[in-house]
Amino acid sequence: MVLYGLKNCDTCRKALKALPDAELVDVSVTPVPEETLDRALALFGDKLVNTRSTTWRALDEVERSKDAKALLVAHPKLMKRPLIAKGDTLYLGWDKSTQSALGV
């Protein structure tokens, strides 16, 4: 199981603590693999971009108008976190539905 997020993100730390078998990939250091990013975009669409983040608020209108993939490649911290890959299944966020789906 791979958890894509940020090592300093409180939500990612909570998820990692609850999922001891998960490996954290810090997206600010190692980008999400393109195949995984494409699958996540196909599954979650624009929900993958965190429009409430500090990074989003710092972007100008030209940057914000780019498509989701271009934004996430240029600014990996914009991704809603965590993105969890377990086998062929992807989960986004750390809400009750994700926790129950992962048996936590």
N, C-alpha and C positions, 0 to 999 in steps of 0.2 A: 504494500500500500504506500502510495506517495502523496504527500501533502504539499501542495504548492502554495506558498504564502511568504510572509516575512518573519524573520526570527524575533523581531521586536513587537510584533502584533499580538495584542492580548488574546484575541479570538483564536489565532493560530496556536498560541501556547496552550490554551484550554483544550483545543482539539488534540494537540499532540500529547498532552498529559492523559487524555481519555483514550487515546489510540497508541499505546506503547510500541506496537509493531510498525507504526508509520514512520517513514523517512521524510524529514522536512527538506524541501528544496526552496531556498531563499531566492525568490524571483528577482531581487535586486542584484544578485550575484550571478545566478544561473537562470537564463530565461526558460520559460515553459517550452518544451519541444514543440515544433511547428505542428506536427501531427496531432498532438494533444490539444493544442490551442485551437486548431481547426475543428476538432470534434466538440470541444467545449463551446465554441461559437455557434456551431450547428445546433447544439442542444439547448443552450441558454440564451443565445442571441445577445442583444444589447444589455441584458441583465449582468453580463460578465464584466461590464465597465461600471466601476463604483463612482457614480456622479455626486456622491456626498463627501468625497475625500478632499483633503487639502490639495493634493496634486491636481484634481479636476478644477478646483476653484482658481488655481494659479494659471490655468491654460487660457489663452485668448480664444476668441470666436473661431478663428481660422483653424486652430488645432482641434477644438471641440467638434468641428464639422467633419473631421476625417472619419473614415469607417472604423469600426471597433477593432479590427485586427491591426490596422496601422497604428492606432492609439496604443494598444497593448504592447506592440513591438517597440514603439518609441518610448513608452512610459509604463514599464511593467508594474509599477506600484499602483497603477489605476485599476488593476484587476480586483474584483470582489474576492474576498478571502474567507476561508481557504477554499482552494479547488482541490478536491480529493479524488485521486484515481485509485480505484480498487478493481484490479483485473480490467475488464472492458467497460466498467461502469464509472461514470463521473458524478460527483456530488458538488454542489456549490453552496458555500456558507456553512455555518455551524448552528443551525436551528434544530428544533425538536424533531422534524421529519428526517433530517440527515442523521441525527444521533440515533433515532430508532432504526433507520435503515441499516446503520452500521452496527447495531446491537449494543449501543452504549446506554 
